[in-house]
Amino acid sequence: ILYEYWIKDLSKNVWTKIRDYSTSSEISWTPNKSGKYLIGVHVKDKYSNERLDNHKYEEYNVRLSKKAVISNLEVSLNGNKVANNELQVGKSYNIKAYAESLNSVLYEYWIKDLSKNVWTKIRDYSSSNTATWTPNKSGKYLIGVHVKDKYSNERLDNHKYVEYVVKGGLMKTIVLDAGHGGRDSGAVSSQATGKLYEANIVQKITIKLGNLLKAQGYNVIYTREHIDLYNYPSVTQNLEDRINVANSRKADLFMSIHADSFDVSSANGYSAHYSSYRPKLDNSGIYEEDDITYDRTPCDAALKSKVLSQLIVNEMSSLGGSNRGISDHNLYVTKNALMPSVLVETGFVSNDTEVRKLNSDSYQNQIAQKLYNAVTKLFSI
């Protein structure tokens, strides 16, 4: 028997003969690039006058691994490359690496706090060559990237670390207001769900959100720790006490966290509320409609409140439920704030299915994470 061997590069639809007819039934072939190939053999009798008597082709997927090599690592803010390797606390930076390999490159990003000699992975291996990082305290850091070829079996093929100095003090002050509390339970769920109190549910969400923010260096203040929840002459005074916690401390943000209620038990979903009308900041351009005061020319705090409201419902949309949108209302704590302020309705206590979710630790963690995401996005704009 005589054997002839062929290779077909399926990406180019091209056949290449790698050995002419011979009595040897073996051949060696070294692929030089990744891709799909047909490996084929033609056979014929030694005395055959035919081009071939028979053939067999089989498809193979070739994956060549070659170490990835980094050419550059850069950090930018709002599209502008950072100069002098100096960063600022609280700003969200884009980290981008450039690398090449025979196949596609995978990127993994790390931060090292040089004051603690501790590495933190901020993004696992991915084909995306960008990552974001918001430093929460001043000091010296290494920003690093590990790269490897898509088919590499190594922990990394190459790396690059660049030292940056982060300047600035404590990050922004955020006042978190868990609605109701003390002598006011807020909305109460049905007997079937155990008569759960809105005040208790939103307090848990508020603390979880506060912990996330504190972990990133934010100065978090809880209104319930600074007001009397039992001895107040009126609801208005109680609300005034709450917003004064933020105003007196010149906070950068005020967020009041609530859960909704309605006579129709099927009502469900989340919403966010802000005030364009800010009587303590701006009284120009105001008008009334349906007993609500609006501002045609809202101040910066009001504009940012609207932005944050939209960010909140956008974030929470991934949790399911009804997105009830954002509303411009004259709510006491939002209109009397001297800073961006929102009131969030996280769900309906009057809906048995929804209140059970709201009362679960895992769902509270998810809500807190979504609110955290919205806040950090606002401050990075």
ABEGO torsion letter per residue (X at the ends): XBBBBBBBBAAAGBBBBABBBBABABBBBBBABBEBBBBBBBBBBAABABABABBBBBBBBBBBBBBBBBABBBBBBGGBBBBGGBBBBGBBBBBBBBBBBABBBBBBBBBBBAAAGBBBBABBBBABABBBBBBABBEBBBBBBBBBBAABABABABBBBBBBBBBEBBBBBBBBBBBEEEABAEBBBBAAAGGBBAAAAAAAAAAAAAAAAAAAGBBBBBAAAABBAABBABAAAAAAAAAAAAAAAGBABBBBBBBBBBABAABBEBBBBBBABBAAABABGBBBBGGBBBBABBBAAAAAAAAAAAAAAAAAAAAEEBBAEBBBBABAAAAABABBBBBBBAEBAABAAAAAAAABAAAAAAAAAAAAAAAAAAAAX
